[in-house]
Amino acid sequence: MRRREFITLVGGAAAWPLATWAQQPARMRRVGVLMYLSRNPESEGRLAALQQSIERLGWTVGRDLTIDYRFNLVDLGQARAAAAELLALAPDVILAISTPALQGQLSVSRTVPVVFTNVAEPVAQGFVESLSRPGGNVTGFSSLPPSVGSKWMDLLKEIVPQVTRVGFIFNPPTNPYGGLFFGSIQLAATKYSVEAKLLPVYDPAEFDGLLTSFGREPGGGLIFGPDNFMAGYREPILELANRFRLPTIVGGRAYSMAGGLLYYGINDVDHTRQAATYIDRILRGAKPSDLPVQQPSKFELVINLTTAKALALTVPPSLLARADEVIE
C-alpha cells in the first residue's frame, strides 16, 4: 500500500495585523478534499482550479476559508481513514473526488454535506436517490455514463479499422460499474463483428501476464474505463500495451500524456471548477438534497499522434479535425 500524502492550506494567519483580524467573520469555514490521485502536477492543476474558482465566488483561503487535502486514496481502506481524519477537523463540506473517496466518506459520516466528482452512475450505486432530487447529504457531478462505451468502440474501429478483438480492462473493486460500460462496448462490437472480452485485473503483478496473453494474437485493441486503480498504474500498463502493439482507448486525459492512443471523455479540471459552485452554495446555506446531480454535457477528444506513429497507424484526417488536442 502506498503512503497517503496530505496537506492543509491555512495561510499565514499568525502574521495578520489586528485591523485585519477585526474584519474576520465569527467562524472560519472549512472544506475537506478527498483526492484519489497522488500529489503531482495533475492533481495540483485540478486543485488549483478548485481554489481559484472558490476565490472567484468570494472566499479567501487563509482568511475566511480553510481547505484540507488528503491525497493518494486508491482504495476504500485508505479513503475511509482519510475521511475519518477530515471528520475530526469538523468540515462544513467535503469534496469527494472518485467513487472510493465518496464511499470512504459515507462510511464515516452521513450528515456532513458532500459534493462529488469522478463518480459514475451515482443512482445505480446508491449514493443518491435520483439525479433531480438527490436526497440525503450528497450531490455532485457525475462522470461518464456507461453508454459512452459504444462511442469508445466506434472510435477504436475508426482509428484502427483492422481491429477484430477488443479487451475492456478494469479493476472490479474500484470500478464496480465496469460491467455496465462493457455492456455498451459489447453491443457496439457486435455491430462491427468484433469480439469483446472482459479483462478484470486485481493486482499490478497481473498486468504482464494479462497483456502477454491478450496481445499474442493480431487484431487486438484495449479500452480503459475511468478507474482509480488503473490510473495509478497507467504508465507501466500503457508501456506494456504499446510493447505488444495494442492500440488503446483510455479512461482519463492523463493517460494520453502517458502514451495512450486516444482519449474521449470529460474534462476533469472543468468538473472540479464546477464543483466549486456547489461548495459555495452549501457554505452559504444550501442543502445537498436540493442541488440536482449534474451530468456531463461536454466531452473532449485527445489523440496521441506520437503513439499512433509508433504503432504504424494512420489517423484519418476527419478524426484529427474533430480532436480537441493532438499530442505530437
N, C-alpha and C positions, 0 to 999 in steps of 0.2 A: 504494500500500500504506500503510495507516495505521500510525502508530507504536505499537510494543508497549510497554505500561507494565509496571512491575514494582515490588514492594515486598517487603521482608523484615522479619518480626517477630522481634526478638531480645530485646526487653525492656531494662531498664536495668541490665544485669549489672555495669557498672563501679562502680555505687554500692552494691552489696551489702556488708554487713558480713562480717567474717571468719567469724563464727559461722554465717552462712547458707551461705557457701562450703563450710564443713566438712560440711554436711548434703547436699551435692550428690552425685549418682551419678557414677561414674567417667567417663561419657561422655554428652554432650548428644545426644539423639535428634533426627533431622531428617526433616521431611516436606516434600515439594515439591508444589505445586499448579499444574497447567496448566489455565487457565480460558479458554474461548472468548470470554466477554464482556469488554468494556472495564471499567475500574474505575468503577462507577457504583452508584447505590443498589440495583439488582437484584443485582449480583454481591456487593456488600458485605453485603447481607442474607443471602445464601446462605453466604458465608464466615464471617460472624459466627455463624451456626447451627453451622457445622463446628467452629469453635473452642470454642464453648460446650459442644458435645457431647463433644469430646475432653477438655475440662477436667472435665466431669462423670464421665468414665471414669478420672480420677485423674492426668491430666497437667497441668502448668502451663507455659504458653508463657512463655519467658524464664527458666525455672528448670531444667526438665529436657527441654524440647522447643522446637525452633525450626521455624517454618513459613515457607517461601519461596514467594512467589507470582509467577506470570507471567500477565499478562492479555492480552486482545485477540488471541487466536490464531485468526484466521478462516480460515486456510488451512494446508496441510501444511507449506509452507516456514517460516512463522512458528513453527508448533508444533515443528518439528524443531530450529530454532535455540534456542528457549526450553528444550526438553528437554536439549539439549547443555549449556546454561548451568547447569541444575539438576544434571545429572550431575556436573559439575565440583565441586559442593558436597558430594558424597558423601551423598546422601539415603538414609535407611533404607527409605522407601516413597514412592511417587508417587501422587497423586490426579489422574487424567486426566479432565477434565470435557468430553466431546464426542468424536466419532469422530476428527476431525483431531488432537486433543490426544493420543489414545491411539496413533494411527498415528505421530505425531511421536516419542512416547516410545519406541515399539518399534523405530523406525528407528535409534535411537542406543544402545539397551540392551535385551537380552533376559534380563538377570539381576536388575536391581533390581525388587523387588516393586511391582506396580501394582494400584491399585483404580480402577475406572472408574465413571462415571455418565454419563447422557445419551448412551448408545450403544445403538442399535437392532440387533437380530439379531447379537449377538456371535459366535455359532457360524457363521452363514452368511458372516460377514465374515472368518472365520478367526482371530479373536482368542483364542478358547478352543476346546478340544476338545469339550466338552459343558457343559451348564449344571450338571449334578450333580458332575462332576469336570473342572474347567477345565484342569488340567494346566499346565505351564509356570509363568510368573511373573505371571500376570494373573487377576484375578477382579473382581467388582463387581456393579453394579445396573443391569440392562438397562432401556432406555427403552421406549417404546410398541411393542407388537407390530404388524406390518403389518395384522393383521385389524381393527385399530381403524378402518381406512378405511371399512368398511361402517357403523360407528357414526356417523362423521362425515357420511356421506351421509344416513343416517336423520335426523340432527339438522337438516341443511340442509333437507331436504324438510319436516320438521315445522315449522320456523320460517318457511320460505318455500315454501308449497305450490305456488306458480306457477312454480317454477324448472324449466326444461327443458334447461339446459345447465350443466355443471359443469367447471371447469378445475382441474387439480392443478398448482400452480406450485412449482417446486423448482430447486435448483442441483445438477446431477449430480456435480460433483467433491466437494462437501461432503455430499451426500446420495446416496451410491451405491446405497442400498437403496430409493430413492424409487419405483422401478418396482414393488416389492412392495406398497407402500401403494396405489399407483394400481390394482393388480390387484384389491384388495378394494373400492376405490371403484367401479371399473368394474362389478364383479359386482353391487353393490347398486344402482347407477344403472340397470342393465338392468331390475331389478325395478320401478322407477318410470317406465320408458320415458324416462329422462333420458340425453342424450348426454354422455359423459365424454371429456374431452380432456386430453392431457398437455401441459403448458406449461413446458418447460425454459428456464431463463434462466442466462446465464453472466456477465453484466456488468450493473451497475445502470443503465447507459445504455440497456438494452433494455426497462426497465420500462414507460416511457411508450408506446412503440410496441406492446408486447405487450398491455397492458391497453386501449389505444385500439382495437386490432383485435378483442379478445375482447368488449369492452364495448359495441360499436356496435349489437349486436343485443339485443333484450329477452330476459328469462328466464334471464340468466346468474348464476352463483354461483362463488365461488372457495374452494378448500381449500388451506391451507398446512400441510405436514407439519413435523415437527421438523427444522430445517435451520439450521446455524450461519450460513451466508451470508445467508439470508433474515432471520434475527434481527437481523443488523447493519444492515439497511435497512428494518426493519419500519415506521418512521414514514412515510417517503416513499411506500412501496408501498401502505400502508393508506390514505393520503391520496388516492392515485390511484384505488384501488378504490372508496372512498366517493364520490369525484367522479363516477365512472361508475355509481354506484348498484349496485355489485356486493356482495351480502351475502357475508360471509367466515366460514369456519370456520378457526380459527387454530391454529398448532402450538406455541404457548407462552403461558403465562399473561400475560406482559408484553405480548403482542400485544393482549390485551383492554384493558389500560390505555391502549394507544396508538390505540384505535379499532376493533379487531377486533370483529365482532359476537358471536361465540360461541367459547369455548374448552372443549374436552373433552380431558383428558389427565392426566398425573401432576403431583404437587406437587413441583417441583424442590427446594424447601427441605427437605421431608421426606426426599427421596433423599439430599441432602447430609448430613443428620443421620445417616441410616443408614450412609453411607459411613464415618463416624467409628468405628462399631463394628468394621468390618473393619480400619481403620487401627490401632486399638488392639490388636486380636488379633495382627496382624502384628508390631507393635512388641514384643509380649510373646512372640514366637517362633513363631506360626502361619505356615504356608506358604500362599500364594495358591492353590496347586494343591489344597489340602484344603478350601477355602472355596467352597461352591457359589455360582454366579451366581444372584442373586435377581431374580425377575421382579416387575413391578408388580402389586399386588393392590388398590390403591385409586386411584380416578380422581375428578377433580373437574370440575364444570360451572360455567363462569362466563359470564354473559350481560351484554353492554353494552347497557343499555336506552336510553342516550343515542343510540348508533349506530342502534338499531332505530327509534327515533322519527325520526331524520334520514332514514332510508330508507323512512319511512312504513309500517313493518311493525308488526303487532300480534302480540306474543309470546303464544302460548297460555298460559292460566293453569296448565295442567298442567305445562308446561315451566318456568315460573317457580317453581313449587312444588318442582321437583326440583333447582333451581340451588343450588350451594354459596355462590355470591356473585352479587349483581346490582349492576352499576355504573350509577349514575344521575348 
